[in-house]
Amino acid sequence: MDIVDLAMFQEQLDDKASSFVEGTFTQREIATAKARSKTRQARFFAARFAAKEALIKAWSTALWGQPPVLSHVDMREIEVCMDDFGRPGLVFHGAVAQAIETLGSIVCHLSLTHDGGYAAAVVVLEVRNI
């Protein structure tokens, strides 16, 4: 699980010198966000950032007692996509996709929310090594 303060996140988005968005989100995530109002963009990006952070936490927990598989995670290799019914899911690319495969057969459950001044995400990795 991860939670993001929307006011602080908006400050990051407003920093013209920052490359945070381009360094954290995929081109598809950025294009989808840009179709929204400024306020909705902040909620959109914040929930997805929380999802990426929550995934890393769940992944680390799944590897408890073992060394990390990657020394650095490129957040753009973790993408939040919606299915045809509006349900969020995670898609992995590049080194992250290869590293996630080391867990074996997994199902990744994702929930996103934003309310008041916060956005949050919960990720549960269900490892099915049967």
trRosetta pair geometry for C-beta under 8 A, 3 or more apart (Angstrom, degrees):
i j d omega theta_ij theta_ji phi_ij phi_ji
1 54 5.4 8 -115 -122 13 113
1 57 7.2 -66 35 80 39 150
1 120 6.8 4 -173 -178 92 106
1 121 7.0 179 -145 92 52 49
1 122 4.8 -13 -98 -105 86 75
1 123 7.6 -173 -71 23 40 64
2 49 7.8 -108 116 120 137 68
2 50 4.1 -172 93 -158 101 73
2 51 7.5 -133 48 -45 116 17
2 53 3.9 86 -87 92 168 116
2 54 4.3 -131 2 -57 98 82
2 57 6.7 160 -55 -3 99 136
2 120 6.7 -180 92 -148 47 65
2 121 5.7 1 53 54 86 88
3 50 6.3 33 -98 -127 17 129
3 118 5.5 -9 -172 -171 102 123
3 119 7.3 159 -156 84 55 43
3 120 4.3 -18 -103 -100 75 99
4 8 7.7 -136 178 70 74 101
4 9 5.2 48 162 -58 115 136
4 46 4.3 -162 96 -170 142 99
4 47 7.5 -134 35 -69 128 32
4 49 5.9 77 -75 82 153 113
4 50 4.9 -121 -16 -63 109 105
4 118 6.6 145 73 -158 49 68
4 119 4.8 -14 58 61 105 91
4 120 7.1 -176 17 -78 70 48
5 8 4.2 51 90 21 113 112
5 9 6.3 168 86 -16 56 89
5 117 6.4 1 -155 144 69 100
5 118 6.2 -39 -103 -101 42 76
6 9 5.4 -58 -140 40 32 113
6 10 6.1 39 158 -26 67 102
6 42 5.8 88 -163 140 93 119
6 43 6.6 -7 -120 -86 126 67
6 46 5.7 -66 -104 -56 72 172
6 114 7.2 82 -72 -156 127 115
6 117 5.0 -140 35 -171 106 57
6 118 6.2 -137 -19 -84 93 20
6 119 6.1 99 -74 -15 93 93
7 10 5.8 -49 -148 30 29 113
7 11 7.0 35 150 -21 59 100
7 117 6.0 -15 -19 -160 98 114
8 11 5.6 -47 -157 27 37 116
8 12 7.0 38 147 -18 63 100
9 12 5.6 -51 -158 32 39 114
9 13 6.5 37 147 -17 68 104
9 42 5.9 130 105 -168 107 95
9 45 7.1 174 165 96 123 103
9 46 4.5 65 146 -95 172 111
9 49 7.2 179 -132 42 128 150
9 119 7.4 -26 8 25 164 119
10 13 5.5 -54 -149 39 37 112
10 14 6.1 35 153 -20 68 108
10 42 4.7 -7 -88 -124 87 143
11 14 5.7 -59 -145 39 29 110
11 15 6.8 43 153 -37 62 97
12 15 5.9 -44 -157 11 33 116
12 18 6.3 -166 -175 170 67 175
12 20 5.4 -23 166 40 107 174
13 18 7.9 -113 -115 74 16 139
13 20 7.3 -106 -87 76 47 129
13 21 6.8 67 -124 -59 77 114
13 41 7.2 146 -166 118 155 110
13 42 5.9 -132 13 -101 158 85
13 45 6.6 126 -86 65 128 157
15 18 3.9 68 96 -12 112 119
15 20 7.3 72 63 1 114 123
18 21 7.6 91 115 -1 100 78
19 22 5.0 -58 -174 54 81 110
19 23 5.0 76 124 -22 92 113
20 23 6.0 -74 -141 47 20 103
20 24 5.7 -1 169 -7 64 125
21 24 6.2 -75 -138 43 20 101
21 25 5.7 -32 -173 27 64 117
21 30 6.3 99 161 -109 108 109
21 45 6.9 -57 -116 -131 95 143
22 25 7.4 -60 -101 51 15 79
22 30 7.4 28 -94 -84 56 148
23 75 7.2 68 136 48 65 112
23 76 7.2 -107 180 -38 32 112
24 49 6.5 3 163 -105 139 97
24 52 7.4 -176 -176 47 93 167
24 75 4.5 -15 -146 92 60 142
24 76 6.8 157 158 -60 12 74
25 29 4.0 -119 -175 90 107 130
25 30 5.2 133 109 -55 121 83
25 33 7.4 -1 164 -5 164 140
25 45 6.7 -76 -61 -130 146 93
25 48 6.7 60 -109 114 109 139
25 75 7.3 -28 -57 122 37 108
25 76 6.6 33 106 -104 10 77
26 29 4.6 99 52 5 77 101
26 30 7.0 -142 95 -4 41 87
26 76 5.4 124 -79 -159 63 79
26 79 4.7 2 -11 -105 144 112
26 93 7.8 108 -97 5 128 146
27 30 5.6 -54 -146 38 33 112
27 31 6.2 33 156 -19 66 107
28 31 5.8 -53 -143 38 30 110
28 32 6.3 30 157 -19 64 107
28 79 6.7 45 61 -157 118 132
28 81 7.4 2 119 -97 139 95
29 32 5.9 -57 -148 37 28 111
29 33 6.3 28 154 -19 64 109
29 45 7.8 102 156 -108 110 71
29 48 6.0 144 -153 178 132 167
29 79 6.3 -150 -43 -144 114 85
29 80 6.6 75 -104 51 119 83
30 33 5.8 -58 -149 37 30 111
30 34 6.2 31 156 -24 66 108
31 34 5.8 -52 -144 32 30 113
31 35 7.1 35 155 -25 59 101
32 35 6.2 -56 -164 23 33 113
32 36 7.8 26 144 -17 59 105
32 44 7.2 -158 115 -179 95 141
33 36 5.9 -64 -168 28 44 112
33 41 4.8 83 175 -138 97 83
33 44 4.7 173 -114 102 91 139
33 45 5.7 44 -121 -56 149 90
34 41 7.1 44 -88 -109 33 124
36 40 3.8 -114 169 98 123 117
36 41 5.0 166 83 -62 108 68
36 44 5.8 140 32 -23 159 144
37 40 4.7 84 53 15 80 104
37 41 6.9 -132 95 -14 38 86
38 41 5.5 -49 -148 27 30 117
38 42 7.0 32 155 -20 61 99
39 42 6.0 -52 -159 28 33 110
39 43 7.0 26 149 -10 64 105
40 43 5.6 -53 -150 40 40 111
40 44 6.0 46 150 -25 69 107
41 44 5.5 -56 -145 37 30 115
41 45 6.1 23 160 -12 67 108
42 45 6.2 -57 -143 42 26 104
42 46 5.9 25 159 -20 64 114
43 46 5.8 -57 -139 39 26 111
43 47 6.2 25 163 -19 64 107
43 114 4.5 127 -155 141 107 175
43 119 5.7 156 -151 -79 62 126
44 47 6.4 -61 -153 34 21 106
44 48 6.6 10 155 -9 59 112
45 48 5.8 -66 -150 43 31 108
45 49 6.1 33 154 -22 69 106
46 49 5.7 -51 -144 35 30 111
46 50 6.4 33 154 -19 63 104
46 114 6.8 93 84 -102 116 125
46 119 3.7 125 115 35 110 146
47 50 5.6 -52 -150 36 31 113
47 51 6.5 37 148 -24 63 103
47 80 7.8 -163 115 136 87 173
47 112 4.4 67 177 -165 122 117
47 113 7.1 171 -123 53 116 22
47 114 5.5 -88 -66 -48 114 109
47 119 4.2 -110 -68 -178 67 125
47 120 7.3 -12 -122 48 74 23
47 121 6.0 116 -172 -59 66 103
48 51 5.3 -45 -148 30 37 116
48 52 6.6 38 153 -19 65 100
48 80 4.5 -141 -128 25 96 142
48 112 7.5 -3 -69 -116 51 139
48 121 7.8 80 -107 -57 16 146
49 52 5.8 -52 -151 34 34 110
49 53 6.4 31 151 -14 65 107
49 75 7.9 7 -127 -168 70 144
49 119 7.9 83 51 94 91 129
50 53 5.7 -58 -147 42 32 110
50 54 6.0 33 154 -22 67 109
50 112 7.4 128 75 -128 115 82
50 119 5.5 -160 -11 117 139 92
50 120 5.4 -150 175 -146 159 27
50 121 3.8 149 115 9 99 102
51 54 5.6 -54 -142 38 29 111
51 55 6.4 35 155 -24 63 102
51 78 7.8 -171 115 144 91 117
51 80 5.0 76 81 -80 157 130
51 88 7.2 -113 -107 157 151 142
51 90 6.9 -173 160 -83 117 106
51 110 5.9 36 -142 -153 116 122
51 112 6.1 -36 -64 -86 117 102
51 121 3.9 -135 -76 -159 61 168
51 123 6.5 106 -158 -57 66 113
52 55 5.7 -48 -150 30 30 113
52 56 6.8 30 152 -18 61 103
52 75 5.1 50 178 -148 153 99
52 78 4.7 129 -124 96 94 136
52 80 7.5 -100 -51 -37 83 105
53 56 5.8 -53 -153 34 34 111
53 57 6.6 33 150 -17 65 105
53 121 7.5 127 56 57 84 118
54 57 5.6 -53 -150 37 35 113
54 58 6.3 33 153 -18 67 105
54 110 7.9 128 90 -128 131 83
54 121 4.6 -138 2 101 145 99
54 122 6.1 -151 -165 -129 152 18
54 123 4.1 142 125 6 104 104
55 58 5.7 -57 -146 39 32 108
55 59 6.0 33 155 -21 67 109
55 78 5.8 177 67 -152 155 144
55 90 6.1 122 -92 -118 140 159
55 108 7.4 15 -121 -156 105 128
55 110 8.0 -18 -71 -97 99 109
55 123 4.7 -134 -80 -161 57 179
55 125 7.8 91 -146 -56 68 109
56 59 5.6 -53 -143 38 29 114
56 60 6.3 32 155 -21 63 106
56 73 6.1 -160 -104 39 119 169
57 60 5.8 -54 -148 35 29 111
57 61 6.4 30 153 -19 63 106
57 123 7.4 134 61 56 90 112
58 61 5.6 -55 -151 36 32 113
58 62 6.4 36 150 -23 65 104
58 123 4.5 -116 -11 103 145 103
58 124 6.4 -166 -130 -117 141 22
58 125 4.7 141 148 -8 118 104
59 62 5.6 -52 -151 32 32 114
59 63 6.7 14 154 -5 63 109
59 100 7.3 -78 -118 -106 124 81
59 103 7.7 -105 -137 -64 81 138
59 125 6.5 97 -80 -35 55 155
60 63 6.0 -69 -152 46 32 101
60 64 7.6 73 145 -69 60 63
60 68 7.1 -27 -112 -101 86 93
61 64 5.8 0 -166 -49 43 103
61 125 7.9 161 70 38 100 116
62 103 6.0 5 143 -124 143 124
62 125 5.2 -47 -59 84 138 140
62 127 6.1 132 -146 -45 121 130
63 66 4.5 -96 -180 63 86 108
63 67 7.8 -62 160 79 126 24
63 68 6.8 107 105 -106 155 43
63 69 6.9 -139 -96 -26 155 93
68 71 6.6 122 95 -88 124 41
69 99 4.2 137 122 -157 134 111
69 102 5.7 168 -118 46 143 149
70 73 5.5 103 99 -73 137 72
70 95 6.2 109 -110 141 131 117
70 96 7.2 -41 -32 -93 160 60
70 99 5.1 -53 -39 -87 108 163
73 77 7.2 -127 -175 55 73 114
73 78 7.4 19 169 -21 115 120
73 96 6.2 68 -147 -90 89 109
74 77 4.7 77 82 -6 95 109
74 94 6.8 -14 59 84 129 148
74 95 7.0 92 20 46 109 112
74 96 6.9 -123 55 -33 79 112
75 78 5.8 -60 -161 40 50 103
76 79 7.7 21 -177 -69 46 87
76 93 7.5 -49 127 63 69 129
77 92 6.4 29 153 -164 83 66
77 93 4.4 -130 -146 70 70 83
77 94 4.4 -88 -119 49 125 113
77 95 6.3 -37 -140 50 172 72
77 96 3.8 148 123 10 122 124
77 97 6.9 -121 177 -19 107 81
78 90 6.4 -26 -167 -159 85 110
78 92 6.3 -13 -105 -108 59 70
78 93 7.8 -135 -53 26 25 82
78 96 5.8 -110 -59 163 79 168
79 90 7.0 135 73 -159 48 57
79 91 4.5 -27 68 64 104 95
79 92 7.5 -172 23 -79 81 24
79 93 6.6 52 -11 -13 114 112
80 88 5.7 -14 -171 -161 101 112
80 89 7.5 151 -154 76 56 33
80 90 6.3 -35 -98 -98 57 63
80 91 7.9 177 -86 20 11 80
80 110 7.2 -170 -128 165 97 159
80 112 7.4 75 -163 -62 144 139
81 88 7.3 142 80 -151 34 60
81 89 5.7 -29 69 66 82 84
81 90 7.6 133 23 -116 79 15
81 91 5.2 31 1 -9 125 120
82 86 5.5 -17 -174 -140 124 33
82 87 6.6 139 -156 65 71 31
82 88 5.7 -44 -96 -92 69 54
82 89 7.4 134 -112 18 22 78
83 86 7.2 -45 66 25 68 19
83 87 4.9 -4 33 56 109 89
83 89 6.2 59 -41 -4 96 123
88 110 4.9 -92 109 107 103 119
88 111 7.4 138 56 -116 118 20
88 112 5.1 66 -1 -3 161 117
89 108 7.1 106 -162 89 78 103
89 110 5.9 156 -116 33 31 127
90 108 5.0 -66 46 122 118 146
90 110 5.6 133 -28 -48 95 142
90 123 7.3 34 -33 -125 143 122
92 96 4.8 -131 -161 113 103 100
92 97 3.9 151 121 -86 102 72
92 100 5.1 -88 -118 10 178 149
93 96 6.4 42 62 53 48 105
93 97 5.5 -12 -137 -28 6 120
94 97 6.0 121 53 15 31 99
94 98 7.3 -65 139 0 38 99
95 98 5.6 -55 -149 39 36 112
95 99 6.1 33 155 -18 69 109
96 99 5.8 -58 -144 40 30 109
96 100 6.1 34 156 -24 66 106
97 100 5.9 -52 -144 33 28 112
97 101 6.8 37 153 -28 59 102
98 101 5.8 -52 -161 23 32 117
98 102 7.8 41 144 -28 59 93
99 102 5.8 -39 -169 9 45 115
100 103 6.0 -38 -177 12 52 114
100 106 7.0 -100 172 38 96 143
101 104 7.9 76 175 -60 47 14
103 106 5.1 23 105 -47 127 129
103 125 7.0 -62 -178 170 162 134
103 127 5.6 -113 168 -114 105 110
104 127 6.1 74 63 -165 108 95
104 128 7.1 -144 119 71 108 52
104 129 4.2 38 114 -87 167 97
105 127 7.4 111 80 -168 57 54
105 128 4.3 -59 102 75 107 95
105 129 6.4 159 38 -78 86 48
105 130 7.8 -60 56 25 133 74
106 125 5.5 -24 -162 -169 127 92
106 126 6.3 140 -162 75 67 53
106 127 5.3 -30 -101 -102 87 55
106 128 6.6 168 -95 15 29 81
107 125 7.7 150 76 -161 46 45
107 126 4.3 -11 58 60 94 113
107 128 6.6 53 -9 -19 94 120
108 123 6.6 -19 -170 -162 92 99
108 124 7.6 157 -158 80 44 49
108 125 5.8 -15 -107 -106 72 68
108 126 7.6 -154 -72 23 27 76
109 122 7.9 -19 114 114 93 89
109 123 6.9 149 80 -157 59 46
109 124 4.3 -5 56 56 112 97
109 125 7.9 -155 24 -71 75 24
109 126 6.7 59 -14 -16 105 108
110 121 6.7 -18 -163 -169 88 107
110 122 7.3 157 -152 82 41 56
110 123 5.5 -6 -101 -103 74 77
111 121 6.7 161 84 -154 53 57
111 122 4.6 3 53 50 103 99
112 119 7.5 -9 -172 -176 89 96
112 120 7.6 162 -155 89 47 49
112 121 5.1 -16 -103 -102 66 89
113 119 7.1 174 95 -155 48 55
113 120 5.3 -9 63 60 92 89
113 121 7.5 170 22 -81 66 44
114 118 6.7 -164 -144 103 63 47
114 119 4.0 -20 -98 -103 99 79
114 120 7.3 160 -85 16 50 62
115 118 6.5 -8 63 63 64 84
